[in-house]
């Protein structure tokens, strides 16, 4: 561990959701999500992981966590990953009013029918990025999370595409939708093109890993310097505020087109 590693971790933790106070640096979001799966399984003692249909959580070693046909290859997917609903307001069977509970009930059905009733983790993107920019219905996670918790599982918010102020109104997508994760994964904009990613969780969850683990380039000084500079640019140049303004302009423009 180097001084830049410690400085960057401290600055990043200040910005993370409440209760998330440990950071493990990796080189890609796929690696971060693979590590998060290990944390969850070790902490809970459970094996199944729930993911959303149309969700993307990596390629290569984490392709089994992704549920988009164009990214799924013919070799058998790793066991222990169960795909639950596609909570979409445009193509789904529920009205906007019924969608949060309706899709939340489908998460419970996946737990009841596809697992023993115990799960390690439920992972979701606040806005499905690779899957076509589909935001989760407001209130859906509040209905789904109690089912996951009752099954002993943790909640991961995949912030690879929604973190660091990109949603404008909030620094993290989970904050925008009003739910509190146990684990956060992040990458991409974190290094502004530099191969940098991380999985963050509480001390309690991190302590569940009782053997050595390693990421060859995770936390290297050059990556830490790049990551710190990105945080400073986001703050100093008002990047989050700019995202908010641009999003508002786009939304108003679409409303005007509809009118």
C-alpha positions as CSV (number, residue, x, y, z in Angstrom):
1,X,0.0,0.0,0.0
2,X,1.4,3.4,-1.0
3,X,0.7,7.0,0.3
4,X,-1.4,7.8,-2.9
5,X,-3.4,4.7,-2.3
6,X,-4.3,5.9,1.2
7,X,-5.0,9.4,0.2
8,X,-7.3,8.4,-2.7
9,X,-9.1,5.8,-0.6
10,X,-9.9,8.5,2.1
11,X,-11.1,11.0,-0.5
12,X,-13.3,8.4,-2.2
13,X,-14.8,7.1,1.1
14,X,-15.9,10.7,1.9
15,X,-18.1,10.6,-1.2
16,X,-19.5,7.1,-0.9
17,X,-22.9,6.3,0.6
18,X,-23.2,6.1,4.4
19,X,-21.7,2.9,5.9
20,X,-19.4,2.2,3.0
21,X,-15.9,2.7,4.4
22,X,-13.6,0.1,2.8
23,X,-12.3,0.2,-0.7
24,X,-10.5,-2.5,-2.7
25,X,-9.0,-1.3,-6.0
26,X,-9.0,-3.3,-9.2
27,X,-8.3,-2.7,-12.8
28,X,-11.8,-3.1,-14.3
29,X,-15.5,-3.2,-13.4
30,X,-15.7,-6.9,-14.3
31,X,-12.9,-7.6,-11.8
32,X,-14.7,-5.4,-9.2
33,X,-18.0,-7.3,-9.6
34,X,-16.2,-10.7,-9.4
35,X,-14.6,-9.6,-6.1
36,X,-18.0,-8.3,-4.8
37,X,-19.5,-11.7,-5.5
38,X,-16.8,-13.3,-3.4
39,X,-17.3,-10.8,-0.5
40,X,-21.0,-11.4,-0.5
41,X,-20.7,-15.2,-0.5
42,X,-18.1,-15.2,2.2
43,X,-20.1,-12.8,4.4
44,X,-23.5,-14.4,4.1
45,X,-22.4,-18.1,3.7
46,X,-24.9,-18.3,0.9
47,X,-24.2,-19.0,-2.8
48,X,-27.0,-17.7,-5.2
49,X,-26.6,-14.2,-6.7
50,X,-29.6,-12.4,-8.2
51,X,-29.2,-10.2,-11.2
52,X,-31.8,-8.4,-13.3
53,X,-32.7,-9.4,-16.9
54,X,-31.1,-6.9,-19.3
55,X,-28.5,-6.0,-16.7
56,X,-24.8,-5.8,-17.5
57,X,-22.1,-6.5,-14.9
58,X,-19.1,-7.4,-17.0
59,X,-17.5,-9.7,-19.6
60,X,-15.0,-12.5,-19.5
61,X,-14.9,-13.9,-16.0
62,X,-18.1,-12.1,-15.0
63,X,-20.1,-12.8,-18.2
64,X,-22.3,-15.1,-16.1
65,X,-23.5,-12.0,-14.2
66,X,-24.7,-10.3,-17.5
67,X,-28.2,-11.0,-18.9
68,X,-28.2,-9.4,-22.3
69,X,-28.4,-11.9,-25.2
70,X,-26.0,-10.0,-27.5
71,X,-23.3,-10.4,-24.7
72,X,-24.1,-14.1,-23.8
73,X,-22.0,-16.7,-25.5
74,X,-22.7,-20.4,-26.0
75,X,-20.4,-21.9,-23.3
76,X,-22.3,-22.9,-20.1
77,X,-22.8,-20.0,-17.7
78,X,-21.5,-20.3,-14.2
79,X,-24.0,-21.8,-11.8
80,X,-25.4,-19.9,-8.9
81,X,-26.6,-16.8,-10.7
82,X,-30.3,-16.4,-11.1
83,X,-31.9,-13.8,-13.4
84,X,-34.9,-12.1,-12.1
85,X,-37.3,-9.5,-13.6
86,X,-36.7,-6.8,-16.2
87,X,-38.2,-3.8,-14.4
88,X,-39.1,-1.8,-17.5
89,X,-41.9,0.8,-17.6
90,X,-42.1,1.0,-21.3
91,X,-42.3,-2.7,-22.4
92,X,-43.4,-4.3,-19.1
93,X,-46.8,-5.6,-18.1
94,X,-47.3,-3.1,-15.2
95,X,-48.5,0.4,-15.1
96,X,-46.2,3.0,-13.6
97,X,-48.2,2.9,-10.3
98,X,-48.1,-0.9,-10.1
99,X,-44.6,-1.5,-11.4
100,X,-42.6,-1.1,-8.1
101,X,-44.5,-3.7,-6.2
102,X,-45.2,-5.9,-9.3
103,X,-41.5,-6.2,-10.2
104,X,-40.5,-6.4,-6.5
105,X,-42.8,-9.5,-6.2
106,X,-41.0,-11.0,-9.1
107,X,-37.7,-10.7,-7.2
108,X,-39.4,-12.6,-4.4
109,X,-40.6,-15.3,-6.8
110,X,-37.0,-15.8,-8.1
111,X,-35.8,-16.3,-4.5
112,X,-38.7,-18.6,-3.7
113,X,-38.6,-20.8,-6.8
114,X,-35.0,-20.6,-8.1
115,X,-33.1,-20.8,-4.8
116,X,-33.3,-22.6,-1.4
117,X,-34.7,-19.4,0.0
118,X,-31.2,-18.0,0.8
119,X,-29.1,-15.7,-1.4
120,X,-25.7,-14.1,-1.2
121,X,-26.4,-10.9,-3.1
122,X,-28.8,-9.0,-5.4
123,X,-26.9,-6.7,-7.8
124,X,-28.5,-4.0,-10.0
125,X,-27.7,-0.8,-11.9
126,X,-29.7,2.2,-11.0
127,X,-29.9,2.8,-14.8
128,X,-29.2,-0.1,-17.0
129,X,-26.5,1.3,-19.3
130,X,-25.5,-1.4,-21.8
131,X,-29.1,-2.6,-21.7
132,X,-30.4,0.6,-23.3
133,X,-30.4,3.3,-20.7
134,X,-33.4,1.9,-18.7
135,X,-33.8,3.6,-15.3
136,X,-35.2,1.4,-12.6
137,X,-38.8,2.4,-11.6
138,X,-38.8,4.7,-8.6
139,X,-39.8,2.6,-5.6
140,X,-38.9,-0.8,-7.2
141,X,-35.8,-1.3,-5.0
142,X,-37.7,-0.4,-1.9
143,X,-40.0,-3.3,-2.6
144,X,-37.3,-5.7,-3.8
145,X,-34.7,-5.1,-1.0
146,X,-36.8,-6.5,1.9
147,X,-37.2,-9.8,0.0
148,X,-33.4,-10.0,-0.5
149,X,-32.7,-9.1,3.1
150,X,-35.2,-11.7,4.4
151,X,-33.2,-14.3,2.3
152,X,-30.0,-13.2,4.0
153,X,-28.6,-11.4,1.0
154,X,-26.6,-8.2,0.5
155,X,-27.3,-5.5,-2.0
156,X,-24.8,-4.3,-4.6
157,X,-25.3,-1.1,-6.5
158,X,-23.3,-1.3,-9.8
159,X,-22.3,2.3,-10.3
160,X,-19.9,1.7,-13.1
161,X,-21.9,3.9,-15.4
162,X,-24.0,5.9,-12.9
163,X,-21.5,7.0,-10.3
164,X,-19.4,10.1,-9.8
165,X,-22.1,12.6,-10.5
166,X,-23.2,11.4,-13.9
167,X,-26.9,11.3,-12.9
168,X,-26.6,15.0,-12.1
169,X,-29.0,15.2,-9.2
170,X,-26.9,12.9,-7.0
171,X,-23.3,11.6,-6.8
172,X,-24.5,8.0,-7.0
173,X,-27.4,6.3,-8.8
174,X,-28.5,4.5,-5.6
175,X,-28.9,7.9,-3.9
176,X,-31.0,9.1,-6.8
177,X,-33.4,6.2,-6.3
178,X,-33.2,6.4,-2.5
179,X,-31.8,3.0,-1.5
180,X,-28.8,2.1,0.6
181,X,-26.4,-0.6,-0.8
182,X,-24.1,-2.9,1.2
183,X,-21.6,-3.0,-1.6
184,X,-20.8,-0.5,-4.4
185,X,-18.8,-1.3,-7.6
186,X,-17.4,1.4,-9.8
187,X,-15.1,1.8,-12.8
188,X,-14.9,3.6,-16.2
189,X,-15.4,7.4,-15.4
190,X,-13.5,6.7,-12.1
191,X,-10.2,6.9,-14.1
192,X,-11.4,8.9,-17.1
193,X,-10.1,6.2,-19.4
194,X,-7.3,5.0,-17.2
195,X,-7.9,1.3,-16.2
196,X,-9.1,1.9,-12.7
197,X,-12.0,0.3,-10.7
198,X,-13.0,-0.6,-7.2
199,X,-15.4,-2.5,-5.0
200,X,-16.4,-0.7,-1.8
201,X,-18.2,-2.1,1.3
202,X,-18.4,-1.9,5.1
203,X,-15.6,-3.1,7.4
204,X,-17.9,-5.9,8.5
205,X,-18.3,-7.2,5.0
206,X,-14.6,-6.7,4.1
207,X,-13.5,-8.7,7.2
208,X,-15.4,-11.7,5.8
209,X,-12.5,-12.4,3.4
210,X,-10.3,-14.5,5.6
211,X,-7.6,-15.4,3.1
212,X,-5.3,-13.5,0.8
213,X,-6.6,-11.9,-2.4
214,X,-4.7,-9.9,-5.0
215,X,-5.2,-7.6,-8.0
216,X,-1.9,-7.3,-10.0
217,X,-2.3,-3.6,-10.9
218,X,-5.1,-2.6,-8.5
219,X,-4.1,0.4,-6.4
220,X,-0.9,1.1,-8.3
221,X,0.5,4.7,-7.8
222,X,-0.2,5.9,-11.3
223,X,-3.9,4.7,-11.1
224,X,-4.3,6.4,-7.7
225,X,-2.9,9.6,-9.1
226,X,-5.4,9.5,-12.0
227,X,-8.3,8.7,-9.7
228,X,-7.6,11.5,-7.3
229,X,-7.3,14.0,-10.2
230,X,-10.7,12.8,-11.6
231,X,-12.3,13.5,-8.2
232,X,-10.8,17.0,-8.1
233,X,-11.9,17.8,-11.7
234,X,-15.4,16.7,-10.9
235,X,-15.5,19.1,-8.0
236,X,-13.5,22.0,-9.3
237,X,-15.1,22.1,-12.8
238,X,-18.7,21.4,-11.6
239,X,-19.1,18.3,-13.7
240,X,-22.0,17.0,-11.6
241,X,-23.8,20.3,-12.0
242,X,-23.1,20.2,-15.7
243,X,-24.7,16.7,-15.9
244,X,-27.7,18.0,-14.1
245,X,-28.1,21.0,-16.4
246,X,-27.7,18.9,-19.6
247,X,-30.1,16.3,-18.3
248,X,-32.7,19.0,-17.5
249,X,-32.3,20.5,-21.0
250,X,-32.8,17.2,-22.6
251,X,-35.8,16.3,-20.5
252,X,-37.4,19.7,-21.2
253,X,-36.6,19.3,-24.9
254,X,-38.3,15.9,-25.0
255,X,-41.4,17.3,-23.2
256,X,-41.6,20.1,-25.7
257,X,-41.4,17.6,-28.6
258,X,-44.3,15.6,-27.1
259,X,-46.3,18.8,-26.7
